[in-house]
Amino acid sequence: MRAYRFSGSDPSEYPERGWMVHAQDSHQADGQWPVLDALVDRVLDARRQIAAAQAAEAQLLAEAVTIIADRTDTLRQHASQAGRTYTSTGDLPLREVSLELGAAMRVSDRTVQARISDAHALTTDFPATFAALSTGQIDAGHAWAIVRSGIGLTDEVRSRYERLALDAAATESTTRTAQAAKAIAAALCPEAFADRASAAADERDVRLYDLDEGMVRLIADLPAPLGQAIYDLLTSQARAVLATDQTPDFPDSRIDPADGGAGPDPAEDPDTLRLETGPRAAAEPRPGATDARTLAQVRADLFCELLLTGIPSSCGDGDLFAHITAQIQVTVPALTLAGDPSGGPALLTGHGPIDPDIARRLAGLAPGWDRVFTDPYSGEVLAVDRYRPSAPIKRYLAARDERCRAPACTRPVHRCDCDHTVAASDGGPTDAENLAHFCRRHHTDKHQTAWRVRQLGRGIIEWIGPTGRRYADPPPAVVRFVPLIDDSPPPF
């Protein structure tokens, strides 16, 4: 039987409870783990060196633009001397240089063309981002997210956008940075985003790709709210199918309901419940289950049946699905809802800005709205109310958190547990300052590993690792917020 004990590294700082460790790991109870701490330092140093090398490569690739321009001028002069008119717009020199670089780098020339374009934009239009990458303060993923989301912004707007996006990149993962950068760009230039969103929606399509071993891949390019709603509906129906089947107990994933959790979810995604990875491991039958399919497999089967027959007849009792609807969370500024493009972007949780017209249509179909009040200077969610009686704290937390509050996690709140930071059994209050959303994976980590969690106020969640390192997770609305007055200093 696995033994656990509690011990606090600083009772005055963490009066609620200590952090859980294995009995055999008592040497870690003081909050220090020297071997892991040294490893983290070495990994961070290696990542800084990699970032600096990636910045150097980007600078070299940007030089190709000058070579291409010089080559174009040379060909134009040769044509003029021969009495001909040079009609190329530079495509041939671009292909010529990209093919040479691609052969040397062992990548396609089209890939090199895209890298040259990104590198030139990074080094010429986003100097602060390039400097941060060169010094290893951000990764290449952060840099490319900032550059690609900021393409098309005017010179007057770009510098402010870059400063705000870098501020987000200082604390967020690349995925979260990309989401924040898109929201910031849409807030600073809403007309341009609306035009791009409308043009992108016109490119919606469904494509088919052949795979090996008798498989194909079906890809649909759709407006984000529709795509997320489809995926959420398939997932909800797949969970309903598996919930009717006998499923095994997972003792290592059990969470005390008194601490805000709901206990283990027998239909949870296999990736969050087992260490094995890959298609073979995911396809292994679940002990005691009559249906050996994984959640992903049931989701795929439902997708096929719904499209081909309209009724998921062979996946379970059809009555199961009568009450299931897709869930998405969209935040729309009041002015935007009223049709004013200067009101700010409409945001789809887990994705970023969406077409304002789609947001208004969704709002018109919604049975009820949550009204969210935010601080005009920081973007912090201050309060949530609703005209219909409901659970105000849950609505507030859903608006504040939007997704799992573990570092870098993006799972939306309706797939998360609402957890007490200080356990209710230890006297922790059920209020917004003691509740936060965690997905099942990170909820389990909080309770059954050496990680500690505390709330710093204003919605900021701090995770303290086994080494004693601290990682602050601010609310998404604060990360992507664009101040009304541009008086903030640069982050780097």
N, C-alpha and C positions, 0 to 999 in steps of 0.2 A: 504494500500500500504506500502510495507516495505521501511523504510528510512535508508539511509546510509550517513555517512560523512567521511571525511578524516582528519586525524590528525597525525603529525609526532612527535615521541618521541625525536628525535635529528635531526633537519633540516640539520645541517652541515654534519651528517653522512649519511643521506638518503635524498639527495636533490631531487631525482627523484619523490618521492611521499611518503606519509605516509602510514599507514596501515589501512585497512578498518574495521570499527567496527559498530555495531548496535548503533543507537542513544541512546537507553536505556542503553548501556554498556559503557558510557563515562568515568566511573571510571577506565576503563582498558586502557585508551588512553595514559597513561604514560609508557606503556610497562611492567607494573608489574601486576601480578595477584596472590596475596599472597596465596589464598586458593589452586589454582592449583599448584603453585610452591611448597608448602608444601607437596601436594599429590605426586608430582613427586619425591621429596626427599624420602618420605616414601616407595614408590614403588621401587626405586632404592636400598634402604637399604634392603628391603625384598628380592629382587632378588640376592643381594650379599650373604645374608644368605642362600638362596636356593642353590646358586652355591657352597658355602662352604659345605653344606650338601651333595650335589651330588658328590663333590670331596671325601668326607669321605666315601660315599657308594662305589665309584669306588675303593678306597684303600682297603676296606674290601673285595670286590669281587675279587680283584687281589690276596688276600691272599689264595683264593680257589685254585689257581694254585699250591701253595706249598703243600696244603692238598692233592690234587689229585696226585702230584708226590710222596708224602710220602705213600699214599695208594697203588700206583703202586709198589713201592719198597717192601712194606709189603707183597703184594700178590705174588710178585716174590720170596721173601724169603720163604714163606710158600710152594710154589710150589717146590722150590729147596729142601727143607727139606723132602718133600714127594716123592722126586725122579722124579718129573715131570718138564717139561719145560713150563715156563709161556710165552705164545705166544701173549697175549694181548698187544696192543700198547698204552694202557692207555684210550681207549674209555670207557670201563666199569666203571672205577673209575670216569671218567668225568661225565658219565651219572648218576652215583650213587650220587655224590655230587650235581650236577645240579638239580636232582629231589628233593632232600631234600630242597635246597634253593628255588626252584620254588614253592614247596608246602607251605613254610613259607611266601613267597612273593606274593602268589596267582597269579603266572604267569606260563607259560609253561616252562618245562625244556630246550627246545630248545632256548627259549628267554634268559634264564639264561646263557646258553652256549655262546651265542653271546655277552652278557654283560660281562661275565668273560674275553673273548678274548679281547674286546675293553678296559676293565679296566686294564688288564695286559699290553697291549701295551701303554696305556696312562701313567701309573705309571713308567714303565721301560724304554721306548724308547723316550718319550716326556716329560721330566721333567719340562721344562719351561712352557709348556702348562698346566701341572698338577698344577704347582705353581700358574699360573694365574687364574685357575679355583678355587683353594682353597681360594684365597684372593678375589674372586668375581669380578675380573677385566674382565672376560669373562663368558659367559653362557655355560652350558653343550653342547648346540647345536654347539657353536663355537668349543669347544674342540673335539667333535666327528667328526666334519667336517675336522679338521686338522689331527686327527689321521687316519681316513679312507682314506684320500687323500694321506697321507704320508706312508702308509703301503707298504713295498717292497723297499723303498729307502735304499741305503747303509748308513753305519754309517758316512762316510765322507760327504755325501750330506744332511743327515737328520737334522743336527743341523742348517745348513743355511736355509733349507726349513722351519724349525720350526720358526726361527726368522722372516723370511719374512711373513709367514702365520699369526703369532701373530700380526705383524704390521698391517696387513689387518683387523684382528679381532678387533683391538682397535677402529676402526671407522665404521665397516660395520655390517650389519645384518648377521644372520646365513646363509641365502641363498646366499648372496653375498660373504660371507667368503668361503663357500664351492666352489663357482665358481672360486674365486681367488686362493684358495689352490690347486685345480686341475690344474689350469694353471701354477702355480709356480712349482708344482711337475713335470709337463710335460716339463717345460723349463729346469729344473735342470737335468732331466734324460729322455731325449726324446726317447732313444732306448727302455727303459722299458715300457714307455707309449704306444709306437707304438705296442709292442708285446701284451700288455694287450688289447688295442683297437681292434687289429685283432682277438684275442681270443674271445673277447666279441661279435664281429660281427658274429662270427661262431655260437653263441648261440641265434641268432635272432629267434623269434617264435611268434605265435599268440595263445592265450589261452582263454578259455571260462569258466566263473564261474556262477553258478546259484545264483540268488538273490530271494528275496521274491516277492510275488504279481505278478507272471508271468513275471519277468524281468530277464535278464542276463547281465553280464558285459564281454565285449570283450576287451582284452588287447593285444597290439602288442608291442613286444620288438624289436626296430629298431635302426639303426644308427641315431644319433641325427639329422643330417641335413635332412634326409628323414622324420623323425617324425615331426619335426617342420614345414617342408614345407607342409606336409599333413594337419596339424592343421591350418596353415595359409591360405591354399587354401579353406578349409571348412568354415573358419570364413569369408573370403572375399566374398565367394558366398552367405553365409547366410545374410551378410549385404546387398548385392545387392538385395536379395529377399525382405528383410524388407524395403529397400529404395523405392521400387515401391509401397509400401502400404501406406495408409494414417496413419501418426503417430502423436502423440500429441506433443504440444510444452512444453518444460520444462523451464519455466522462471528462475528458480533458477540455471540453468546450463548455462545460456546465457553468452557468453564471447565476449568482444568487439573485432571485427575483426581488428580494428586499433592497438590493442595491441598484435598482432601476432597470435591471435586465429582464428578459423574458424567458431565460433558459435557452438551451440549445435548440436550434432550428433544424429539425430532421431533414428539411428540404433545402438546406443551405448549399451554396455553390461548392462542389467538391474541392475546388482549389483552396478554399479557406479552411477545410477540415482535414486534409491529408497532406503528407509531405511529398508523396509521389507526384511527378509531373509528367506531361506528355500524353499523347492520345491513348497509349496502351494502358497506362495507369488510370486515366480518367474513365476508361471503359470497363474497369474491373467491377464485378457485381458487388452490391452492398450486402453485407451479411444480414440474413433474415428477411431480405426484401424479395417479393415476387416479381417486381419489375426491376430488371438489372440496369436500366438505362440511367445515364447521368442527366443532370439538369440541362446541360448543353444539348444532349441528344434529344431529349423530349422537346426542347424549344425548337430544334430543327424539324422534328416530325410534325409539330403543330403548325409550323410555318408552311410546310408542304400541304397539309390537309386543309388548312384554312383557305389557301389560295386555289387549290384544285377542286375542293368540294364545298367550301363555305362553312362546313361543320366539322369540328374535330372529333369525329365519331369513334375512332379506334384508340384514342388517347385517354379515355376515361369517360365517366358519366357526364353527359352534356349539361346536366343541371348544375354541375359545379361552376360553370362559367357564367351563369346568368347574372351574378352579382359582381363580376370582375370588370373593372374599367381601368384604362391606362391612367397613370399619374405623371404629370409634368408640372414643374413650378416655374412660372413666368412672372417677372417683376417688371411693371410698366410705370414710369413716372406719370403723374397726373396730367401734366401738359401734353405728353406724348399720347396718352389715352384720348385726349381731347382733340388730337390732330395737329398739335404744334410741334414741328420737327426740332425746335430748340430745347425741348423738354428733357432730352437725354435718351439714351438707348433703352430699348426693351431687352431684358436679359433672360435667357433660358438657363436655369440652374444646371451646371455640369457642362455647359457648352459655351455660353457667351451671348453677345448681341444677336438679335434676330430681326427680321423684317418687321417694321412697326405695323404695317397693314395686317400681317398675320397675328401679331400680338393683340391688336384691337378686335380682330374676329374671334380669337380665343376668349378675350374678356367678355365679349357679347354673349358667348355660349356658356360661360361659367355660371353655376348655380349661385355662387356667392363670392365676394371678394374680401381679401384681407387688406386693411389699410395699414401701411407701414410708415412710421415716422422716423426720419433719420436726422442726425446732426448735420447742419449745413456746412460745417467746417471740417468734419472728420469722416462723415459717411457712416458713423456708428448707428446701428439700429437702436432707437430709444424706446419705442413702444409699438404695439400692434393692437388694433381693435377691429371689431367686426359688428355689423348691424345685427346679425343673427347670433343668438347665444351659442358659445362654443367653449373650447378649452383654451383660454387666452395664453397661458404659459407655453403650451405646445405650439401655438401659432407664432408666438414671439420667437421661440427657439428655431422653428423651421425657417423663419425669415432671416434670423441672425446667422445660423450655421450653414444652411443650404446643403452642406455635404458633411461627411465624416470629418471630425476635427483633429484627426491624427495627421502628422506631417506628411504632405504629398498625396494623401488619399483624396479621391474625388467621388466616392460613392454617395449618391444623393440621400437626403435625410429620410425619405420614405423607405429606404433600404437599410436604415440604421436603428440602433437602440438608443433610447433617450436615457442617459445614465447619470446617476448621482455621483458627483465628484467625491464628496464626503458621503459615505454610505448612509442610507436612511436608518439602518440598524445601529449606526454609531451616532445618531442624532443629527445627521445632515438634513437641512431643510429642503423642501421641494419647491425651489424657486429658480429664477433664471440665473442667479449667481452661483448656483450649485448644480446645474444641469447642463449637459452638452450631448451632442449626438456622436456616437461612434459606431462604425460598422462592426459586424460580429467578430471579424478577425482582430481589430484593434481593441474592441471591448474585452476580448479574451486576454490580449496582451497586457492590458491595464491591470487586470485582476490576477493573472497567473504567471507573470514574469516580474523581473526586478525593476521594470519601468514604473515611474510615479507620475501622477498627473495632478495639477492644481490649477485653479483659476486666479488670474491676476487682476480681474476686474475689466470692465468695458468689453467683455466678450473674448478676451485674450486667454487662450489655453496654453499652459506651459507643460511640456513633457520633459521629465528628467530621466536621462538614461542611466544604465548600470554604472557608467563611468563618472557620473555626476555632471555630465554635459547637459546644458539646458537648450531646449528648442521651443521658441514661442510660435504659436499659430494664431495670428490675428483673424478676425472674422472676414469673410470674402468681400463684404461690402466696403470695408475699410481699405483693403488691399487695392481694389480697383477704383476707388473714389477719386474723382477729379475735383480739386478745390475750386471754389468760385473765384478766389483771388490767387493769382500766381505769385506767391511770395516765399515758396519753399526753397531751401538751399539744395544744391545737387547732392545726391546720396553718396557719390564717390569723389 
